[in-house]
Amino acid sequence: MERAGLPASNQTQGRGWPRAAGLFGVTMAASVVQPSVLVAVPFLILTALRGLKGTGLFVAAVLAMMLAVSGPRDGFWFMERGWAVLVGGGFVGVTMAAPDWRLSARLLAAVAGAYAVGALILVTGADAWETVDFAVSNAVEGGVATTLQAVELIRGGEALSPALAAAIHQTARAQADVFPALMAIASMSGLAVAWWLYARLRGEGDQAIGPVKHFRFNDHLVWLLIAGLLLSVTRWGDAVVRVGSNAVVFMGALYALRGSAVFMFISGGLSLFGYVMLAIALVLAAPVVVGVAMVVGIGDTWFDVRARLRETAV
């Protein structure tokens, strides 16, 4: 039987906190809302419905106070917390209904359910999608403006070159276009961190997040990637192309992680030197590294490399 999405035979492998830290880094990088909200709200829902004692209750109280006082209480403040309630509630519901599912399956189910409910809300509200899209675009542009001001301050008042500033703004606009995919990625990683923190404070150890080398998900999701690719190249309108692009970005990220898992399984893990070299490769040639990982991950859908290697080793 599996616990917390991790096969029982692997529950003692390695330390869990570096995985949680890495996933929180993903949440920070991909989120267009406050990353802490995507961790704190699901954690509080877990605490309310499943219970905690001692230190866990103290942590929950601190997180609740931080959520209450952080940020101006505008429409975006309520929107990001509403989304966190949707994904957090969905994750807790799936976990309670199907505790033996892999963690990745529960995360995907929670995000899919939250998007289904969110879509219903947006469809029934007049100009609801336009309002959300405008709010997110403003938040992204505001973040870019703050970053540019900070860089200018660090440089002693010297502004960045117009070409570099324009490139940063262009990247921000692209990020705003695919924010649904980025939110799905950030939500999954944030939920995983919340689950790890809850299990840790509940005294269940720090193995709630399994090793990267065991990461996988339902093979049929490859059709979502294929559908996204097809929609991205159609001429059925900007809305359809945008839906396809978001599907490609989301599934591309999952398959890149799956490809990394295959590599980690084959190599047995990376040394400190290996992580340094990987970081350098990502800085110098991130599209190539991510692209290769995606291809390996997609190939694993049909070839199931890890299962074949296990059979060979027996």
C-alpha positions as semicolon CSV with decimal commas, in nm:
position;residue;x (nm);y (nm);z (nm)
1;M;0,000;0,000;0,000
2;E;0,115;0,355;-0,074
3;R;0,116;0,638;0,175
4;A;0,134;1,002;0,069
5;G;0,188;0,899;-0,292
6;L;0,511;0,716;-0,215
7;P;0,559;0,339;-0,241
8;A;0,617;0,187;0,101
9;S;0,952;0,046;-0,005
10;N;1,081;0,397;-0,070
11;Q;0,956;0,579;0,239
12;T;1,299;0,585;0,401
13;Q;1,496;0,710;0,101
14;G;1,674;1,041;0,149
15;R;1,562;1,354;0,324
16;G;1,229;1,509;0,240
17;W;1,290;1,876;0,314
18;P;1,510;1,946;0,007
19;R;1,225;1,824;-0,215
20;A;0,981;2,049;-0,030
21;A;1,222;2,342;-0,062
22;G;1,267;2,276;-0,432
23;L;0,892;2,262;-0,488
24;F;0,841;2,585;-0,298
25;G;1,098;2,737;-0,533
26;V;0,885;2,616;-0,826
27;T;0,581;2,775;-0,661
28;M;0,766;3,106;-0,629
29;A;0,889;3,095;-0,989
30;A;0,558;2,998;-1,151
31;S;0,300;3,171;-0,935
32;V;0,138;3,497;-1,043
33;V;-0,011;3,532;-0,693
34;Q;0,158;3,524;-0,353
35;P;0,332;3,183;-0,337
36;S;0,275;3,161;0,039
37;V;-0,103;3,169;-0,018
38;L;-0,087;2,851;-0,227
39;V;0,083;2,675;0,064
40;A;-0,083;2,834;0,366
41;V;-0,449;2,802;0,263
42;P;-0,433;2,428;0,176
43;F;-0,236;2,369;0,498
44;L;-0,505;2,544;0,701
45;I;-0,778;2,340;0,530
46;L;-0,587;2,020;0,609
47;T;-0,552;2,132;0,969
48;A;-0,922;2,220;1,001
49;L;-1,051;1,896;0,850
50;R;-0,791;1,643;0,962
51;G;-0,657;1,800;1,281
52;L;-0,320;1,890;1,431
53;K;-0,183;1,930;1,783
54;G;0,086;2,129;1,962
55;T;0,338;2,290;1,727
56;G;0,113;2,224;1,430
57;L;-0,166;2,438;1,574
58;F;0,081;2,717;1,650
59;V;0,208;2,712;1,290
60;A;-0,150;2,713;1,162
61;A;-0,234;3,015;1,380
62;V;0,070;3,207;1,254
63;L;-0,013;3,129;0,890
64;A;-0,376;3,234;0,942
65;M;-0,267;3,571;1,083
66;M;-0,022;3,623;0,798
67;L;-0,295;3,553;0,542
68;A;-0,530;3,795;0,714
69;V;-0,293;4,092;0,723
70;S;-0,082;4,047;0,407
71;G;-0,151;4,264;0,105
72;P;-0,418;4,523;0,028
73;R;-0,771;4,383;0,039
74;D;-0,860;4,448;-0,322
75;G;-1,024;4,218;-0,576
76;F;-0,696;4,039;-0,646
77;W;-0,651;3,965;-0,273
78;F;-0,983;3,782;-0,263
79;M;-0,925;3,614;-0,598
80;E;-0,594;3,453;-0,502
81;R;-0,735;3,327;-0,172
82;G;-1,050;3,200;-0,344
83;W;-0,838;3,002;-0,587
84;A;-0,628;2,860;-0,304
85;V;-0,948;2,749;-0,128
86;L;-1,063;2,571;-0,445
87;V;-0,742;2,377;-0,498
88;G;-0,684;2,317;-0,126
89;G;-1,037;2,194;-0,067
90;G;-1,019;1,974;-0,374
91;F;-0,690;1,822;-0,263
92;V;-0,820;1,744;0,086
93;G;-1,138;1,596;-0,061
94;V;-0,946;1,371;-0,301
95;T;-0,701;1,270;-0,026
96;M;-0,984;1,170;0,206
97;A;-1,176;0,987;-0,069
98;A;-0,876;0,812;-0,229
99;P;-0,585;0,804;0,022
100;D;-0,404;0,531;-0,173
101;W;-0,368;0,737;-0,490
102;R;-0,024;0,860;-0,582
103;L;0,047;1,212;-0,467
104;S;0,082;1,326;-0,829
105;A;-0,264;1,186;-0,911
106;R;-0,422;1,368;-0,617
107;L;-0,251;1,694;-0,712
108;L;-0,369;1,668;-1,072
109;A;-0,722;1,581;-0,965
110;A;-0,735;1,878;-0,727
111;V;-0,615;2,126;-0,990
112;A;-0,848;1,981;-1,256
113;G;-1,144;2,007;-1,019
114;A;-1,055;2,363;-0,924
115;Y;-1,038;2,466;-1,290
116;A;-1,372;2,298;-1,360
117;V;-1,539;2,491;-1,076
118;G;-1,357;2,810;-1,174
119;A;-1,473;2,774;-1,535
120;L;-1,835;2,742;-1,421
121;I;-1,802;3,056;-1,209
122;L;-1,646;3,252;-1,495
123;V;-1,906;3,135;-1,747
124;T;-2,197;3,242;-1,526
125;G;-2,049;3,584;-1,441
126;A;-2,075;3,879;-1,678
127;D;-1,727;3,978;-1,801
128;A;-1,580;3,762;-1,523
129;W;-1,296;3,624;-1,736
130;E;-1,202;3,969;-1,865
131;T;-1,187;4,095;-1,507
132;V;-0,961;3,810;-1,395
133;D;-0,737;3,842;-1,700
134;F;-0,704;4,218;-1,649
135;A;-0,625;4,175;-1,277
136;V;-0,356;3,916;-1,345
137;S;-0,199;4,124;-1,623
138;N;-0,185;4,425;-1,391
139;A;-0,029;4,214;-1,115
140;V;0,238;4,080;-1,351
141;E;0,317;4,426;-1,490
142;G;0,329;4,564;-1,137
143;G;0,577;4,296;-1,038
144;V;0,795;4,381;-1,337
145;A;0,787;4,752;-1,252
146;T;0,890;4,677;-0,893
147;T;1,173;4,453;-1,013
148;L;1,303;4,715;-1,255
149;Q;1,297;4,979;-0,981
150;A;1,489;4,748;-0,748
151;V;1,750;4,678;-1,017
152;E;1,783;5,049;-1,086
153;L;1,833;5,113;-0,715
154;I;2,101;4,843;-0,693
155;R;2,276;4,992;-0,996
156;G;2,296;5,330;-0,821
157;G;2,014;5,492;-1,014
158;E;2,132;5,369;-1,355
159;A;1,841;5,231;-1,558
160;L;1,860;4,914;-1,765
161;S;1,910;4,947;-2,137
162;P;1,586;5,002;-2,332
163;A;1,634;4,674;-2,519
164;L;1,669;4,471;-2,197
165;A;1,375;4,648;-2,034
166;A;1,161;4,582;-2,343
167;A;1,260;4,214;-2,335
168;I;1,159;4,189;-1,969
169;H;0,820;4,348;-2,042
170;Q;0,770;4,111;-2,337
171;T;0,845;3,815;-2,112
172;A;0,594;3,948;-1,860
173;R;0,324;3,970;-2,129
174;A;0,396;3,612;-2,234
175;Q;0,372;3,506;-1,869
176;A;0,033;3,678;-1,842
177;D;-0,091;3,492;-2,152
178;V;-0,011;3,151;-2,002
179;F;-0,097;3,235;-1,640
180;P;-0,359;2,954;-1,621
181;A;-0,086;2,698;-1,694
182;L;0,159;2,866;-1,457
183;M;-0,108;2,874;-1,186
184;A;-0,171;2,502;-1,234
185;I;0,202;2,429;-1,198
186;A;0,238;2,657;-0,896
187;S;-0,076;2,513;-0,737
188;M;0,047;2,155;-0,769
189;S;0,384;2,237;-0,618
190;G;0,226;2,452;-0,345
191;L;-0,017;2,172;-0,253
192;A;0,272;1,926;-0,232
193;V;0,460;2,157;0,006
194;A;0,147;2,200;0,221
195;W;0,102;1,822;0,234
196;W;0,466;1,771;0,332
197;L;0,443;2,037;0,605
198;Y;0,120;1,891;0,741
199;A;0,258;1,536;0,749
200;R;0,581;1,659;0,910
201;L;0,399;1,845;1,189
202;R;0,166;1,552;1,240
203;G;0,464;1,332;1,321
204;E;0,449;1,118;1,004
205;G;0,809;1,187;0,902
206;D;0,933;1,394;0,611
207;Q;0,873;1,145;0,329
208;A;0,531;1,276;0,224
209;I;0,690;1,387;-0,105
210;G;0,850;1,093;-0,282
211;P;1,187;1,098;-0,460
212;V;1,191;1,267;-0,800
213;K;1,300;0,942;-0,968
214;H;0,959;0,788;-0,894
215;F;0,755;1,076;-1,040
216;R;0,499;0,972;-1,301
217;F;0,137;1,039;-1,395
218;N;-0,138;0,887;-1,605
219;D;-0,008;0,807;-1,953
220;H;-0,337;0,912;-2,115
221;L;-0,258;1,275;-2,034
222;V;-0,036;1,274;-2,342
223;W;-0,357;1,340;-2,536
224;L;-0,393;1,672;-2,355
225;L;-0,048;1,768;-2,484
226;I;-0,139;1,657;-2,838
227;A;-0,468;1,848;-2,825
228;G;-0,284;2,156;-2,700
229;L;-0,036;2,137;-2,986
230;L;-0,318;2,108;-3,240
231;L;-0,512;2,400;-3,094
232;S;-0,197;2,613;-3,086
233;V;-0,152;2,592;-3,463
234;T;-0,515;2,637;-3,564
235;R;-0,668;2,955;-3,700
236;W;-0,984;2,932;-3,491
237;G;-0,917;3,253;-3,302
238;D;-0,691;3,389;-3,033
239;A;-0,893;3,230;-2,752
240;V;-0,849;2,879;-2,894
241;V;-0,478;2,934;-2,955
242;R;-0,440;3,057;-2,600
243;V;-0,613;2,747;-2,460
244;G;-0,379;2,528;-2,664
245;S;-0,070;2,722;-2,555
246;N;-0,163;2,685;-2,190
247;A;-0,216;2,311;-2,231
248;V;0,126;2,279;-2,397
249;V;0,303;2,480;-2,126
250;F;0,138;2,283;-1,844
251;M;0,195;1,938;-1,993
252;G;0,540;2,038;-2,114
253;A;0,640;2,116;-1,755
254;L;0,504;1,782;-1,633
255;Y;0,682;1,589;-1,905
256;A;1,007;1,775;-1,841
257;L;0,985;1,666;-1,477
258;R;0,902;1,311;-1,585
259;G;1,203;1,309;-1,814
260;S;1,418;1,431;-1,525
261;A;1,277;1,148;-1,314
262;V;1,382;0,894;-1,576
263;F;1,733;1,038;-1,583
264;M;1,753;1,037;-1,203
265;F;1,637;0,674;-1,197
266;I;1,897;0,565;-1,450
267;S;2,185;0,761;-1,297
268;G;2,091;0,685;-0,937
269;G;2,079;1,056;-0,852
270;L;2,305;1,357;-0,889
271;S;2,606;1,447;-0,682
272;L;2,671;1,802;-0,565
273;F;2,893;1,850;-0,871
274;G;2,611;1,717;-1,088
275;Y;2,365;1,970;-0,948
276;V;2,614;2,251;-1,008
277;M;2,662;2,141;-1,369
278;L;2,285;2,115;-1,417
279;A;2,240;2,468;-1,284
280;I;2,505;2,597;-1,524
281;A;2,340;2,413;-1,814
282;L;2,003;2,564;-1,728
283;V;2,153;2,913;-1,722
284;L;2,338;2,870;-2,052
285;A;2,096;2,654;-2,249
286;A;1,767;2,618;-2,061
287;P;1,551;2,558;-2,374
288;V;1,778;2,271;-2,483
289;V;1,788;2,107;-2,138
290;V;1,413;2,139;-2,086
291;G;1,342;2,024;-2,442
292;V;1,552;1,709;-2,402
293;A;1,383;1,634;-2,069
294;M;1,041;1,675;-2,233
295;V;1,129;1,436;-2,514
296;V;1,250;1,175;-2,266
297;G;0,937;1,221;-2,055
298;I;0,705;1,185;-2,353
299;G;0,896;0,878;-2,467
300;D;0,852;0,724;-2,123
301;T;0,476;0,729;-2,185
302;W;0,514;0,454;-2,444
303;F;0,837;0,280;-2,344
304;D;0,810;0,294;-1,961
305;V;1,188;0,299;-1,930
306;R;1,197;0,248;-1,554
307;A;0,975;-0,061;-1,562
308;R;1,189;-0,211;-1,837
309;L;1,507;-0,147;-1,638
310;R;1,350;-0,311;-1,329
311;E;1,262;-0,619;-1,533
312;T;1,614;-0,634;-1,673
313;A;1,764;-0,608;-1,325
314;V;1,559;-0,900;-1,190
